[in-house]
Amino acid sequence: MLQIRPTCENCNKKLLPNSTEAMICTYECTFCVDCVTDVLHNVCPNCGGGFEKRPVRPMNELLQNPESKEVIYNPVNLKKFKNLLQKFQYILPNKR
C-alpha cells in the first residue's frame, strides 16, 4: 500500500493526505512540488528517478488506511546532489 508521508523530505513542508502539491518517486520518496521543480529539477536525490503527483487517498479510506506519521526530514545536500543532477537533469525519467 502506498505510504502517505506527511511532509516534504527537503523543506519539511506539511503535505496533508489530500494535498495536490505532494510528489513521489518510484520508492515513495516524498517532496513538495516546489522542491521538485526549483531545487531537484525532477531528479530524485535518493534514486535518480523522476517524480509524479502523489495520488490522493479518499477520506473514507483514510479511516482504515491512515497516512504515515513518520516524518522523513533529510534536506538535500546540494553539493553532493550536483553530480547526480548533472547526470540526469536533461534525460527524461523513462530514459535514465
C-alpha positions in Angstrom: 0.0 0.0 0.0 1.2 3.5 -0.8 2.7 5.2 2.2 1.2 8.7 2.5 4.1 10.6 4.1 3.2 13.8 6.0 6.0 16.2 4.9 8.5 17.2 2.2 11.8 15.5 2.8 13.7 18.6 1.8 11.9 21.6 3.2 9.6 19.8 5.8 6.5 21.5 4.3 3.4 19.8 5.6 1.7 17.6 2.9 -1.8 16.6 4.0 -3.2 13.3 2.6 -5.3 15.3 0.2 -2.5 17.6 -0.9 -2.1 18.3 -4.6 1.4 19.5 -4.0 2.9 16.1 -3.0 5.2 14.4 -5.5 6.7 10.9 -5.1 9.3 8.8 -6.9 9.1 5.1 -7.5 10.3 4.4 -4.0 7.8 6.9 -2.5 10.4 9.5 -1.6 8.1 12.5 -1.0 8.8 16.1 -1.8 6.6 19.2 -2.4 6.1 20.4 -6.0 8.2 23.5 -5.3 11.3 21.5 -4.3 10.8 19.1 -7.2 10.6 21.9 -9.6 13.0 24.5 -8.2 15.6 22.5 -6.3 15.6 18.9 -7.7 14.6 19.6 -11.3 12.7 16.4 -11.4 15.6 14.2 -10.2 15.2 12.3 -7.0 18.3 12.8 -4.9 17.9 9.3 -3.4 17.5 7.2 -6.6 17.9 9.4 -9.6 14.4 8.7 -10.8 11.7 11.2 -11.7 8.6 12.3 -9.8 4.9 12.0 -10.3 2.0 13.6 -8.4 1.1 11.5 -5.3 -2.5 10.2 -5.6 -5.0 11.4 -3.1 -6.4 8.7 -0.8 -10.2 9.1 -0.4 -11.2 10.3 3.0 -13.3 7.2 3.7 -10.2 5.1 3.0 -8.0 7.1 5.4 -10.0 5.7 8.3 -8.9 2.2 7.5 -5.6 3.1 6.0 -4.3 6.3 7.6 -1.4 8.4 6.4 2.0 7.7 7.9 3.1 9.6 11.0 6.8 9.1 10.2 8.5 12.4 9.2 11.5 11.9 6.9 13.3 15.3 7.0 16.6 15.0 5.2 17.4 18.3 3.4 19.2 17.7 0.1 23.0 18.3 0.3 23.2 20.4 -2.8 27.0 19.9 -3.1 26.6 16.1 -3.2 23.4 16.3 -5.3 25.2 18.3 -8.0 26.8 15.3 -9.7 23.6 13.3 -9.9 21.7 16.4 -11.1 24.2 17.0 -13.9 24.0 13.4 -14.9 20.2 13.2 -15.2 18.7 16.7 -15.4 18.3 16.6 -19.2 17.4 13.0 -19.6 13.7 12.1 -19.3 13.0 9.8 -16.3 11.9 6.9 -18.6 15.3 7.1 -20.3 17.5 7.2 -17.2 
